[in-house]
Amino acid sequence: MTRRRIRNGAAVATALAFTVALGACSSGKDDGGSGAVTGEPAPVSGNVKIAYLQKQGDQQYFVDEADGAKAKAKELGVDLKVVNLGNDTNKAVSEVQAAVAQKTNGVIVVVPDPAVGPQVVDIAKGGGAALLASDDQICVNGADPTKCSPDQLVPRVGFSGAQMGTQVGDRAAEEFRKAGWAPQDTAIIAAWKQDVTVCSDRVNAAHEAFKRATGADVKLLKVGTDNTPPDAQNKTAATMSGNRSVKHWIVWGCNDENVSGAVTALQNGGYGAADVVGVGLGGYLACKDWGSGKPSGMKAALFINGYEVGGLAVQTMVDRLKNGKPFPPEAFATTKMVDPSNWQQSGLKCS
């Protein structure tokens, strides 16, 4: 879902500079029991203004998320502004600054890069705006959420990476057993952007679940990508060329983009649909294969409902601003495994 980290960009450099400053003020008041220090916004008695800032806002999942947020905002009678950040870390910073300047009460953000988290936190806190992360984790006092203590993670609405990964791993195990493949003839490709915490949670949980369910020792090949189909396809092609002895492939990843790209690479490399088990995460690309009616290596996908996440994020923010209800450290939407037999009844939209 994110592109490679912009290590030399101005926004990230500034974000890293803010880390020290934020560390010095991290003993201040918290946000009412959320765990992370994100300011103490005053209760709102009148109209509530919320900004929902999303990375890759043209991706189907985030389109659905925006629609869910807008529907919930209309239901609750709040003023919502949705902004597509694309993959621009600088824009993430400038849009948070703009939201604060416009006296926005609450900011919900899906950052293009977690390294900018400390700066986003500082801007929101300085402007008295409540801050809630959506989907991806960000840390109050560090650029890397994987190294952040739990009490310094910004409250987040989204999905449990561990639970999602477990569902993916269990389904991959089911397909592996059904295929009857020998472990020594099989390899697993796990493809994800390796500096995104929620992605690592997903793929690690998938592997643990697969091992637990099968008891099989299957070679695991970790493929680092930027979470897009083209990069996953290119990186998988390179991995495949160095492992030509493998007869059968299992694929999982952070999202549908990774799995779709990897499956495409394997099929282009001469592996038939019967020799590939891809289990997507999202479903919005997997269903394109299923809609064609042709055999596909994409055997199933975990449907994650962006519409539900968007609505839950807005509800959580309004509860905080209007009712003083503390942010939960994490709030999770539901998921459902889908495949060619049931995806059309699930509410899944193909992008």
DOBA-967459 format. One line per field, with one value per residue (C-alpha): z, y, x negated; residue in three letters; residue number from 1. Coordinates in nm, 3 decimals, decimal comma. Example, Ala and Ser with C-alpha at 12.3 -4.5 7.8 and 13.67 -1.06 7.14 Angstrom:
2
up [0,780 0,714]
north [-0,450 -0,106]
east [-1,230 -1,367]
resn [ala ser]
resi [1 2]
END
This chain:
351
up [0,000 0,032 -0,184 -0,086 0,193 0,081 0,291 0,166 0,137 0,328 0,514 0,646 0,743 0,939 1,091 1,221 1,362 1,553 1,721 1,980 2,055 2,093 2,321 2,554 2,580 2,593 2,964 2,914 2,933 2,714 2,493 2,747 2,788 2,433 2,536 2,294 2,354 2,084 2,255 2,470 2,237 2,398 2,375 2,078 2,155 1,805 1,455 1,432 1,156 1,060 0,797 0,657 0,487 0,287 0,103 -0,242 -0,234 -0,585 -0,479 -0,450 -0,082 0,001 -0,230 -0,030 0,293 0,187 0,092 0,430 0,608 0,410 0,479 0,852 0,858 0,689 0,936 1,234 1,089 1,092 0,843 0,673 0,426 0,249 0,091 -0,137 -0,040 -0,311 -0,207 -0,124 0,225 0,193 0,116 0,428 0,635 0,451 0,469 0,845 0,873 0,659 0,868 1,186 1,027 0,931 1,294 1,218 1,537 1,441 1,189 1,068 0,865 0,656 0,614 0,293 0,508 0,882 0,924 0,911 1,212 1,478 1,273 1,209 1,582 1,669 1,426 1,543 1,908 1,858 1,688 1,948 1,701 1,799 1,592 1,489 1,260 1,000 0,866 0,920 1,250 1,337 1,641 1,859 1,921 1,648 1,273 1,293 1,454 1,489 1,745 1,923 2,271 2,273 2,481 2,216 1,919 1,792 1,835 1,518 1,337 1,082 1,095 1,314 1,111 1,317 1,277 0,905 0,852 1,045 0,822 0,511 0,640 0,735 0,389 0,219 0,431 0,327 -0,041 0,003 0,157 -0,110 -0,386 -0,233 -0,307 -0,158 0,068 -0,098 -0,436 -0,304 -0,204 -0,044 -0,164 0,102 -0,061 0,127 0,198 0,481 0,672 0,719 1,056 0,971 0,662 0,861 1,114 0,835 0,658 0,980 1,115 0,784 0,804 1,164 1,086 0,780 0,974 1,259 1,025 0,799 1,006 0,676 0,621 0,309 0,189 0,257 0,023 0,151 -0,130 -0,049 -0,261 -0,263 -0,223 -0,589 -0,851 -1,095 -0,828 -0,685 -1,038 -1,110 -0,777 -0,800 -1,152 -1,021 -0,728 -0,954 -1,191 -0,904 -0,790 -1,106 -0,921 -0,746 -0,897 -0,697 -0,543 -0,253 -0,243 0,025 0,103 0,262 0,015 -0,309 -0,504 -0,388 -0,440 -0,778 -0,905 -0,782 -0,928 -1,263 -1,261 -1,190 -1,464 -1,710 -1,603 -1,718 -1,404 -1,463 -1,237 -1,090 -0,962 -0,788 -0,470 -0,417 -0,119 -0,152 0,110 0,008 -0,266 -0,498 -0,747 -0,688 -0,803 -1,143 -1,211 -1,089 -1,299 -1,616 -1,562 -1,648 -1,416 -1,190 -0,938 -0,713 -0,514 -0,241 -0,074 0,259 0,197 0,404 0,393 0,355 0,378 0,728 0,836 0,711 0,899 1,215 1,206 1,181 1,455 1,682 1,623 1,687 2,006 2,125 2,027 2,124 2,407 2,553 2,498 2,497 2,179 2,207 2,129 1,830 1,683 1,427 1,146 1,042 0,763 0,547 0,331 -0,025 -0,337 -0,685 -0,534 -0,300 -0,372 -0,564 -0,263 -0,021 -0,119 -0,259 -0,537 -0,815 -0,898]
north [0,000 0,236 0,313 0,297 0,527 0,870 0,877 1,206 1,395 1,715 1,592 1,278 1,465 1,709 1,423 1,265 1,597 1,625 1,289 1,433 1,724 1,499 1,264 1,555 1,631 1,275 1,292 1,541 1,468 1,194 1,211 1,086 0,726 0,635 0,540 0,768 1,133 1,320 1,635 1,724 1,873 2,059 1,903 2,029 2,165 2,289 2,164 1,902 1,936 1,629 1,581 1,230 1,223 0,904 0,771 0,622 0,754 0,624 0,260 0,076 -0,003 0,363 0,474 0,248 0,381 0,739 0,647 0,485 0,789 1,026 0,819 0,810 1,183 1,256 1,031 1,206 1,555 1,638 1,830 1,591 1,670 1,377 1,435 1,199 1,220 0,978 0,867 1,217 1,242 1,617 1,652 1,455 1,716 2,016 1,881 1,827 2,184 2,305 2,114 2,271 2,618 2,566 2,488 2,125 1,942 1,600 1,453 1,093 0,998 0,710 0,818 0,743 0,669 0,596 0,795 1,115 1,010 1,220 1,537 1,468 1,411 1,733 1,944 1,801 1,840 2,197 2,285 2,119 1,864 1,505 1,259 0,910 0,677 0,476 0,143 0,193 0,253 0,565 0,638 0,948 0,958 0,755 0,704 0,325 0,192 -0,153 -0,005 0,202 0,115 0,034 0,340 0,565 0,430 0,664 0,511 0,330 0,209 -0,067 -0,438 -0,671 -0,771 -1,085 -1,197 -1,128 -1,307 -1,606 -1,631 -1,608 -1,872 -2,107 -2,080 -2,132 -2,445 -2,570 -2,520 -2,681 -2,993 -3,005 -2,988 -3,272 -3,113 -3,246 -2,989 -3,038 -2,943 -2,632 -2,280 -1,988 -1,630 -1,371 -1,027 -0,700 -0,358 -0,456 -0,127 -0,116 -0,265 -0,387 -0,562 -0,749 -0,849 -0,997 -1,203 -1,328 -1,442 -1,612 -1,815 -1,916 -2,023 -2,219 -2,408 -2,478 -2,608 -2,821 -2,919 -2,901 -2,758 -2,549 -2,309 -1,945 -1,675 -1,320 -1,069 -0,700 -0,477 -0,130 -0,291 -0,237 -0,504 -0,403 -0,418 -0,744 -0,887 -0,777 -0,892 -1,226 -1,283 -1,238 -1,471 -1,732 -1,731 -1,829 -2,112 -2,303 -2,637 -2,537 -2,711 -2,548 -2,203 -2,057 -1,677 -1,439 -1,078 -0,752 -0,684 -0,791 -0,588 -0,805 -1,134 -1,036 -0,918 -1,231 -1,465 -1,286 -1,326 -1,698 -1,749 -1,551 -1,769 -2,085 -2,204 -2,302 -2,210 -2,562 -2,507 -2,174 -2,101 -1,729 -1,601 -1,229 -0,971 -0,721 -0,912 -0,613 -0,742 -1,113 -1,088 -0,957 -1,296 -1,475 -1,260 -1,371 -1,731 -1,856 -2,073 -1,859 -1,907 -1,666 -1,922 -1,699 -1,361 -1,206 -0,936 -0,629 -0,381 -0,028 0,116 -0,023 0,112 0,462 0,466 0,327 0,586 0,877 0,732 0,685 1,043 1,188 0,984 1,136 1,495 1,515 1,266 1,264 0,890 0,791 0,650 0,276 0,184 -0,010 -0,067 -0,340 -0,395 -0,743 -0,955 -1,243 -1,501 -1,507 -1,713 -1,767 -1,933 -1,656 -1,322 -1,180 -1,222 -1,068 -0,703 -0,697 -0,443 -0,517 -0,233]
east [0,000 -0,297 -0,591 -0,958 -1,067 -1,180 -1,494 -1,627 -1,298 -1,249 -0,942 -1,106 -1,421 -1,209 -1,011 -1,328 -1,440 -1,114 -1,171 -1,407 -1,177 -0,876 -1,064 -1,124 -0,752 -0,623 -0,559 -0,273 0,095 0,229 0,536 0,781 0,673 0,573 0,221 0,036 -0,038 0,150 0,271 0,570 0,833 1,118 1,467 1,665 2,010 2,097 2,023 1,749 1,487 1,285 1,013 0,956 0,615 0,548 0,249 0,327 0,682 0,755 0,701 1,033 0,991 0,934 1,215 1,445 1,299 1,369 1,726 1,782 1,640 1,863 2,173 2,102 2,026 2,358 2,539 2,378 2,409 2,038 1,824 1,580 1,304 1,134 0,792 0,598 0,231 0,121 -0,227 -0,345 -0,491 -0,536 -0,166 -0,081 -0,263 -0,118 0,239 0,215 0,085 0,376 0,628 0,495 0,494 0,860 0,948 1,026 1,123 0,994 0,752 0,769 0,463 0,327 -0,035 -0,228 -0,533 -0,539 -0,861 -0,659 -0,452 -0,630 -0,588 -0,220 -0,170 -0,350 -0,146 0,186 0,094 -0,027 0,300 0,521 0,660 0,735 0,531 0,637 0,442 0,630 0,502 0,126 -0,047 -0,244 -0,453 -0,455 -0,830 -0,995 -1,005 -0,970 -0,649 -0,808 -1,048 -0,784 -0,662 -0,288 -0,203 -0,359 -0,162 0,108 0,457 0,557 0,868 0,830 0,766 0,566 0,264 0,214 0,575 0,576 0,248 0,374 0,679 0,461 0,219 0,501 0,656 0,319 0,273 0,617 0,535 0,192 0,345 0,614 0,351 0,150 -0,186 -0,507 -0,675 -1,014 -0,864 -0,693 -0,800 -0,620 -0,655 -0,575 -0,570 -0,538 -0,685 -0,909 -0,918 -0,540 -0,450 -0,102 -0,238 -0,500 -0,235 -0,024 -0,290 -0,450 -0,114 -0,035 -0,354 -0,296 0,060 -0,051 -0,317 -0,078 0,193 -0,027 -0,329 -0,516 -0,863 -0,809 -1,077 -0,985 -1,114 -1,074 -1,026 -1,057 -0,832 -0,679 -0,333 -0,233 -0,153 -0,434 -0,703 -0,570 -0,566 -0,923 -1,063 -0,883 -1,016 -1,369 -1,302 -1,147 -1,445 -1,672 -1,443 -1,357 -1,358 -1,035 -0,731 -0,453 -0,413 -0,216 -0,182 -0,068 -0,153 -0,051 0,228 0,393 0,138 -0,149 0,028 0,173 -0,165 -0,340 -0,078 -0,104 -0,483 -0,454 -0,198 -0,411 -0,702 -0,526 -0,350 0,012 0,299 0,296 -0,058 0,003 0,197 0,234 0,430 0,489 0,561 0,825 1,003 1,051 0,791 0,845 1,205 1,095 0,939 1,248 1,480 1,301 1,409 1,060 0,848 0,633 0,358 0,547 0,743 0,891 0,862 0,945 1,205 1,123 1,406 1,271 1,622 1,657 1,316 1,397 1,725 1,568 1,290 1,535 1,756 1,455 1,341 1,687 1,722 1,396 1,476 1,843 1,871 1,520 1,490 1,121 0,976 0,920 0,557 0,693 1,039 1,089 1,335 1,448 1,301 1,425 1,252 1,387 1,318 1,467 1,774 1,890 1,723 2,019 2,245 1,995 2,028 1,675 1,615 1,366 1,130]
resn [met thr arg arg arg ile arg asn gly ala ala val ala thr ala leu ala phe thr val ala leu gly ala cys ser ser gly lys asp asp gly gly ser gly ala val thr gly glu pro ala pro val ser gly asn val lys ile ala tyr leu gln lys gln gly asp gln gln tyr phe val asp glu ala asp gly ala lys ala lys ala lys glu leu gly val asp leu lys val val asn leu gly asn asp thr asn lys ala val ser glu val gln ala ala val ala gln lys thr asn gly val ile val val val pro asp pro ala val gly pro gln val val asp ile ala lys gly gly gly ala ala leu leu ala ser asp asp gln ile cys val asn gly ala asp pro thr lys cys ser pro asp gln leu val pro arg val gly phe ser gly ala gln met gly thr gln val gly asp arg ala ala glu glu phe arg lys ala gly trp ala pro gln asp thr ala ile ile ala ala trp lys gln asp val thr val cys ser asp arg val asn ala ala his glu ala phe lys arg ala thr gly ala asp val lys leu leu lys val gly thr asp asn thr pro pro asp ala gln asn lys thr ala ala thr met ser gly asn arg ser val lys his trp ile val trp gly cys asn asp glu asn val ser gly ala val thr ala leu gln asn gly gly tyr gly ala ala asp val val gly val gly leu gly gly tyr leu ala cys lys asp trp gly ser gly lys pro ser gly met lys ala ala leu phe ile asn gly tyr glu val gly gly leu ala val gln thr met val asp arg leu lys asn gly lys pro phe pro pro glu ala phe ala thr thr lys met val asp pro ser asn trp gln gln ser gly leu lys cys ser]
resi [1 2 3 4 5 6 7 8 9 10 11 12 13 14 15 16 17 18 19 20 21 22 23 24 25 26 27 28 29 30 31 32 33 34 35 36 37 38 39 40 41 42 43 44 45 46 47 48 49 50 51 52 53 54 55 56 57 58 59 60 61 62 63 64 65 66 67 68 69 70 71 72 73 74 75 76 77 78 79 80 81 82 83 84 85 86 87 88 89 90 91 92 93 94 95 96 97 98 99 100 101 102 103 104 105 106 107 108 109 110 111 112 113 114 115 116 117 118 119 120 121 122 123 124 125 126 127 128 129 130 131 132 133 134 135 136 137 138 139 140 141 142 143 144 145 146 147 148 149 150 151 152 153 154 155 156 157 158 159 160 161 162 163 164 165 166 167 168 169 170 171 172 173 174 175 176 177 178 179 180 181 182 183 184 185 186 187 188 189 190 191 192 193 194 195 196 197 198 199 200 201 202 203 204 205 206 207 208 209 210 211 212 213 214 215 216 217 218 219 220 221 222 223 224 225 226 227 228 229 230 231 232 233 234 235 236 237 238 239 240 241 242 243 244 245 246 247 248 249 250 251 252 253 254 255 256 257 258 259 260 261 262 263 264 265 266 267 268 269 270 271 272 273 274 275 276 277 278 279 280 281 282 283 284 285 286 287 288 289 290 291 292 293 294 295 296 297 298 299 300 301 302 303 304 305 306 307 308 309 310 311 312 313 314 315 316 317 318 319 320 321 322 323 324 325 326 327 328 329 330 331 332 333 334 335 336 337 338 339 340 341 342 343 344 345 346 347 348 349 350 351]
END
